[in-house]
Amino acid sequence: MRSRVVSSLIVDRIRAKPELKPVEIINEFKDYYGIDISYYHAWFGKELAKLDVHCDESKSFNELVWYADAVKETNTGSLCSLDCEAGINRFRRFFVSFGGCIAGFQYCIPLLFIDATFLKSKYKGQLLCASGKNGNQGMLGELDLVSSTFGFYIATDGESGDFFSDRNQGLLNAMGFVFPGWPHSYCYYHLKQNLISKYPKSGYGKLLQDRVINLFSRCAYTVTEEEFKVAMEELVIVGSSKVKAFISDLSRDHYANAFFKGMRYGEMANSLAESFNNWVGVFRDLLVLPLIEGIRQKLMVLNSQRRFEAEKWTTVLCPEMETRLCENAEAGRTWAVRRSNCTVFEVFADYYVMVDLEQRTCSCRLWQIDDIGKGFGSNGSAAGVVLPPITKRPAGRPPTKRIKVFGEFKRPLKCSRCSVAGHNRKTCKAII
C-alpha cells in the first residue's frame, strides 16, 4: 500500500487529531483493514494528509503580508511589523499588537510579563508574548512570531517600566540590548524550583530542602537590607556550597524586594505569562480562522473537545466572539451537513447551500460579502513574496522528549493505593 493511499484513508483522522503518531496509524490499519504497512508509509502518508488538511506551510508566511494589512485596515491603531532578511526576503520575525491592547496597556499596572513557547512546525521558531495586568486582575497580551532571533516592540510614551521573565538566556540578552537599565525581575517560582533541584527529594534531604527554600523565600520577600543580610547569611550556612554556587551569578537586584529598583506591586512570579502561553498554545494548535468562520456560517460540525477549546480561547480573550460562536453553534445544531470532499460541504436547512472552505465561498454569497479579501497587500508583489526561513536538520536522532524550561520539574509519581512516592498503583507491592 502506497503512502498516497494511506493519506486518503487517514485524512479525516489527521483533521480531528493532528498529533496522531505513525505507530498509531500502523495499529489502526492492522485493526480496521487487516493490513500491515511499514513505518515509512505511515509517516509519509501522515505528512501527505497534513498537506491536504493544512496546505503547504511554506506558503503561509506570505499570508502574513495580507494579515498585517487586514489588521491595520480593520483595527484602528494596531501595530504590525513584518521583518524579512534583506536580499533574500526570507521571514525573520513578525510582531502584532492590536489597537485595543495598545490602548488597554495605558490602564494596566506598569509591569510587563514576558514568556515564550516553541513552535512545532517544520520551520521551528518561537512565539513570544508580552502580557500585562490591570487593576481588576484582567489580562492583556500581544504576540511576536519569531524565527531564530528575538525582538519585540513596546510603546511606553517615553516612560520606563518593569519586566518579569523566567530568566531565559535569550530574554536576558534581548533585555540588556533593547531596554538597558530597565528594572527586570526574575520569576521567584522558577528560581525556587531551580534551587529545589539541587537537593535530594527523599529522606532527611527533604528536610534540608524545605529549610533552604524557606530561607530563600525570606531573602526574596524581605523588604529591608538588614533582614535580607540576616536571612542570606543563614541561607549560606545551611545550604553550603550548593547555595553559594546558585547565588554566585544571581544578582539580588533581580529577585529580592529589598534591592529591586522598580515596583512589583506585590507580583513575585511570572504566572500571568505562563497562563497566557497556555491559551496561546490552544490558538497555535487549532485552525482558528476556519473554526470561527465555519461556526459563524453554521457549516462545521465540531466534536466536543474542539468546541471546548475554541470557547475557552474566546472566553478569555474575546467575550463578544464567544457570544457569537455560542449563538450560531446553537442555531446550527438542527442543520444537516454532508461532506462532498475534504473542503466542500453540502448544508441542508431552510434551503440548500454549497460551501467550499478552501476557496472561502458559499452559494448563498454571505461568506463572500462578510469575508476580508486575501490579496497580496500593500507590501506584497509577485517579486516580493515572503519565503519561509531556512532551517537545517540537527545532527543525530530527533529528540523524543520535550526540553524543559528553566526551573520546570516533573511531578513525582505517587501511589494512590499506599500513598508512597516512587511507584504507581499498578506496580504497588505494599501489604495493606
C-alpha positions in Angstrom: 0.0 0.0 0.0 1.5 3.3 -1.1 1.7 6.5 1.0 -0.8 8.3 -1.1 -3.5 5.6 -0.4 -2.6 5.8 3.3 -3.1 9.5 3.2 -6.5 9.3 1.6 -7.7 7.0 4.3 -6.4 8.9 7.3 -7.1 12.5 6.2 -10.2 12.8 8.4 -8.3 11.3 11.3 -5.5 13.9 10.9 -8.0 16.7 10.7 -9.5 15.5 14.0 -6.2 14.6 15.7 -3.2 16.3 14.1 -0.8 14.7 16.7 -1.6 11.2 15.5 1.6 9.1 15.6 2.8 6.8 12.8 2.7 3.9 15.2 -0.9 4.5 15.9 -1.6 4.6 12.1 0.1 1.3 11.7 -2.1 -0.2 14.5 -5.3 1.2 13.1 -4.6 -0.2 9.7 -4.0 -3.6 11.2 -7.2 -3.5 13.3 -9.5 -2.0 10.7 -8.2 -3.3 7.4 -6.1 -6.3 8.4 -3.1 -4.8 6.5 0.5 -4.4 7.6 2.1 -1.2 6.5 5.6 0.0 7.0 6.6 2.8 9.3 7.8 4.8 6.3 4.4 4.6 4.5 2.6 5.5 7.8 4.9 8.5 8.4 4.9 9.8 4.8 1.1 9.2 4.5 0.6 11.3 7.5 2.7 14.1 6.0 0.7 14.0 2.8 -2.5 14.1 4.8 -1.3 17.1 6.8 -0.5 18.8 3.5 -4.1 18.2 2.3 -5.6 19.4 5.5 -3.4 22.4 6.3 -1.9 23.2 2.9 1.7 23.9 2.3 3.4 25.5 5.3 5.9 27.4 3.2 3.1 29.4 1.6 1.6 30.5 4.9 4.4 33.0 5.5 3.3 35.1 2.6 -0.2 35.3 4.2 1.4 37.5 6.9 1.6 40.3 4.4 -2.2 40.1 3.9 -2.8 39.7 7.6 -0.8 42.7 8.6 -2.7 44.9 6.1 -6.0 43.5 7.2 -5.3 44.2 10.9 -4.3 47.8 10.2 -7.4 48.4 8.0 -9.9 46.8 10.3 -8.5 47.6 13.7 -7.5 51.2 14.0 -4.4 51.9 16.0 -2.9 48.4 15.6 0.8 47.9 15.2 2.1 45.1 12.9 5.7 44.7 11.8 6.9 42.1 9.3 10.7 41.8 9.2 12.5 39.7 6.4 16.1 39.1 5.7 17.4 41.7 3.2 18.1 40.5 -0.3 16.5 37.0 0.0 13.2 38.1 1.5 13.0 35.2 3.9 10.9 35.5 7.1 12.7 36.7 10.2 10.1 37.9 12.6 6.6 39.2 12.9 5.1 41.4 15.6 1.4 42.3 16.2 -0.3 44.4 18.8 -3.9 45.2 18.4 -5.2 48.7 18.9 -7.4 47.7 21.8 -4.4 46.2 23.6 -2.3 49.3 23.0 -5.0 51.4 24.5 -5.6 49.0 27.3 -1.9 48.9 28.3 -2.3 52.5 29.4 -4.6 51.4 32.2 -2.5 48.4 33.3 0.0 48.5 36.1 3.5 49.2 34.7 4.6 45.6 34.7 5.2 43.6 31.6 5.2 39.8 31.8 7.3 38.1 29.1 7.5 34.5 28.1 7.9 32.3 25.0 6.7 29.0 23.6 8.4 26.9 20.9 6.6 26.4 17.6 6.4 22.7 16.5 6.1 23.3 12.7 8.5 22.4 10.0 10.2 25.8 10.2 10.5 25.9 14.1 10.7 29.4 15.6 9.2 30.8 18.8 6.0 32.5 19.7 6.7 35.3 22.3 4.1 37.0 24.4 4.1 40.2 26.4 1.2 40.4 28.7 0.0 42.9 31.3 -2.4 43.1 34.2 -4.9 45.8 35.1 -6.3 46.8 38.5 -9.1 44.3 38.1 -6.7 41.4 37.6 -7.6 41.3 34.0 -5.1 40.3 31.3 -3.9 41.9 28.1 -1.4 40.5 25.7 0.5 41.0 22.4 2.3 38.4 20.2 5.6 38.3 18.5 6.2 35.4 16.0 9.9 35.0 15.8 12.3 32.7 13.9 15.9 32.3 15.1 16.1 35.8 16.7 14.3 37.6 19.5 12.8 41.1 19.1 9.7 43.0 20.2 8.4 46.5 20.3 6.7 48.2 23.2 5.0 51.6 23.2 5.8 53.3 26.5 5.4 57.0 25.7 9.0 57.6 26.9 8.4 56.1 30.3 10.3 53.1 31.6 8.5 50.1 33.0 9.3 46.9 34.8 9.7 43.4 33.3 9.0 39.9 34.6 10.6 36.8 33.0 11.8 33.3 33.8 15.5 34.2 33.3 15.8 32.6 29.9 19.2 33.4 28.4 17.7 34.7 25.1 15.4 37.0 27.0 18.3 38.3 29.2 20.4 39.1 26.2 17.5 40.9 24.5 16.5 42.9 27.5 20.1 44.1 28.0 20.3 45.2 24.4 16.8 46.7 23.8 16.0 48.0 27.3 19.3 48.6 29.1 19.0 49.7 32.7 15.2 49.0 33.0 14.2 47.1 36.1 14.0 43.4 35.3 12.5 40.9 37.9 13.2 37.2 37.8 10.3 34.9 38.5 10.5 33.7 42.1 8.8 30.4 41.3 11.4 29.4 38.6 14.2 30.4 40.9 12.7 28.3 43.7 12.3 25.3 41.5 15.8 25.6 40.3 17.1 25.6 43.8 14.9 22.7 44.8 16.5 20.6 42.1 19.9 20.8 43.8 18.8 18.9 46.8 17.5 15.3 47.3 13.8 14.8 47.5 13.5 12.0 50.0 14.6 11.1 53.5 16.5 13.7 55.5 17.3 15.5 52.3 13.7 16.7 52.1 14.0 18.4 55.5 17.1 20.2 54.2 15.4 21.1 51.0 12.4 22.7 52.9 14.7 24.6 55.2 16.7 26.0 52.3 13.6 27.1 50.3 12.1 28.7 53.4 15.3 30.8 53.9 15.5 31.7 50.2 11.8 32.8 50.4 12.7 35.1 53.3 15.5 36.6 51.2 13.2 37.2 48.3 10.2 38.7 50.3 12.0 40.7 52.9 11.8 44.4 52.5 14.8 45.8 54.3 18.5 45.3 53.6 19.2 44.3 57.2 16.6 41.5 57.1 17.9 40.3 53.8 21.5 40.2 55.1 20.5 38.1 58.2 18.4 35.7 56.0 21.2 35.4 53.4 23.9 34.6 56.0 21.8 31.8 57.4 20.9 30.5 53.9 24.6 30.2 53.0 25.4 28.4 56.2 22.5 25.9 55.8 22.8 25.4 52.1 26.7 25.4 52.0 28.4 25.2 48.6 25.3 24.5 46.6 23.7 27.7 47.6 26.9 29.7 47.1 27.1 28.3 43.5 23.5 29.2 42.9 23.7 32.8 44.1 27.1 33.5 42.6 25.6 34.6 39.2 22.2 35.7 40.6 22.1 39.4 41.2 19.9 40.3 44.2 18.6 43.3 42.3 16.5 40.9 40.2 14.7 38.9 42.8 14.9 40.5 46.3 12.3 43.0 47.3 14.8 44.9 49.4 17.1 45.6 46.4 14.7 45.7 43.4 14.9 49.1 41.7 11.4 49.1 40.3 7.9 48.5 41.5 6.5 45.0 41.7 3.0 45.8 43.1 3.0 42.5 45.0 3.9 40.4 42.0 6.6 37.8 42.5 6.0 35.2 39.8 5.6 35.1 36.1 2.4 33.1 36.2 0.5 35.5 34.1 2.7 35.0 31.1 2.6 31.2 31.6 -1.2 31.3 31.6 -1.2 33.4 28.5 1.1 30.9 26.9 -1.3 28.1 27.6 -4.1 30.0 25.9 -1.7 30.8 23.0 -1.0 27.1 22.7 -4.7 26.5 22.1 -4.6 29.2 19.4 -1.4 27.7 17.9 -2.7 24.1 17.7 -6.2 24.8 16.3 -7.2 26.1 12.9 -8.9 29.1 14.5 -9.8 31.0 11.4 -11.7 28.2 9.7 -13.1 27.2 13.0 -14.7 30.6 13.7 -15.9 31.2 10.2 -17.3 27.7 10.0 -19.3 28.1 13.1 -20.5 31.5 12.0 -21.7 30.1 8.8 -23.3 27.1 10.6 -21.3 24.8 8.3 -19.0 22.8 10.5 -19.8 20.0 12.9 -17.3 20.1 15.7 -16.5 17.4 18.2 -16.9 18.3 21.9 -13.2 18.8 22.5 -12.6 21.3 19.8 -15.7 23.2 20.7 -14.5 23.4 24.3 -11.0 24.6 23.3 -12.4 27.2 21.0 -14.8 28.5 23.6 -12.0 28.6 26.2 -9.9 30.7 23.9 -12.6 33.1 23.0 -13.9 33.3 26.6 -10.6 34.5 27.8 -9.6 36.9 25.0 -12.8 37.9 23.2 -16.2 37.6 25.1 -18.1 39.2 22.1 -16.8 36.5 19.8 -17.7 33.8 22.4 -21.3 35.0 22.3 -21.4 34.9 18.5 -19.9 31.4 18.5 -22.4 30.1 21.0 -25.4 31.7 19.4 -24.5 30.4 15.9 -23.5 27.0 17.1 -26.8 26.6 18.9 -28.7 27.8 15.9 -26.8 25.4 13.6 -27.4 22.2 15.6 -30.5 21.4 13.6 -28.8 21.9 10.2 -27.8 18.8 8.3 -24.2 18.8 6.9 -22.9 16.4 4.4 -19.3 16.3 3.2 -18.7 16.2 -0.5 -14.9 16.1 -0.3 -12.1 17.4 2.0 -13.2 21.1 1.7 -16.6 21.1 0.1 -19.8 20.7 2.2 -23.5 20.5 1.4 -25.7 22.2 4.0 -29.4 21.4 4.3 -31.6 23.8 6.3 -34.4 26.2 5.2 -32.7 26.0 1.8 -29.7 24.1 0.3 -26.3 25.7 0.0 -22.8 24.5 -1.1 -19.8 25.7 0.9 -16.1 25.5 -0.1 -13.8 26.1 2.9 -10.7 26.2 0.8 -12.0 28.8 -1.6 -13.8 30.6 1.2 -17.1 30.7 -0.8 -20.7 29.9 -0.2 -23.5 29.6 -2.7 -25.6 31.9 -0.5 -22.9 34.6 -1.0 -22.9 35.7 2.6 -19.4 34.5 3.2 -18.1 36.4 0.2 -19.8 39.6 1.4 -18.6 39.3 5.1 -15.1 37.9 4.5 -12.0 40.0 4.1 -10.4 39.5 0.7 -6.9 37.9 0.7 -4.8 40.0 -1.7 -1.0 40.4 -1.7 -1.5 43.6 0.3 0.5 46.8 0.0 3.8 45.1 0.9 3.4 42.1 -1.4 4.0 41.6 -5.1 5.0 38.8 -7.4 8.7 39.7 -7.0 8.4 40.2 -3.2 6.8 37.1 -1.9 7.8 36.3 1.7 9.7 33.0 1.9 10.0 30.7 4.8 13.2 30.8 6.9 16.0 28.4 6.1 16.2 25.6 8.6 18.7 22.7 9.0 18.0 19.3 10.4 20.1 18.9 13.5 22.6 16.1 13.8 21.6 12.9 15.4 18.3 11.4 16.1 15.3 13.7 16.7 14.6 14.1 20.4 11.6 12.2 21.8 11.1 14.3 24.9 10.3 17.9 25.2 13.1 20.2 26.6 12.0 21.5 29.9 12.1 25.3 30.5 14.2 26.8 33.2 13.1 25.7 36.6 10.5 23.2 35.4 10.3 19.9 37.1 8.3 16.7 36.8 5.7 15.9 39.3 6.8 12.9 41.4 4.9 9.7 40.9 2.8 8.8 43.9 0.9 5.5 44.5 -2.9 6.0 45.0 -3.0 2.7 47.0 -0.4 3.1 49.6 0.4 6.9 49.2 4.1 6.2 48.9 6.1 8.1 46.2 8.2 6.2 43.6 5.6 3.9 42.0 2.0 3.7 40.9 -1.0 1.6 41.9 -0.3 -1.0 39.1 3.2 -1.8 40.4 2.4 -1.4 44.1 3.5 -4.4 46.2 2.7 -3.0 49.7 0.7 -5.2 52.0 -2.5 -3.4 53.1 
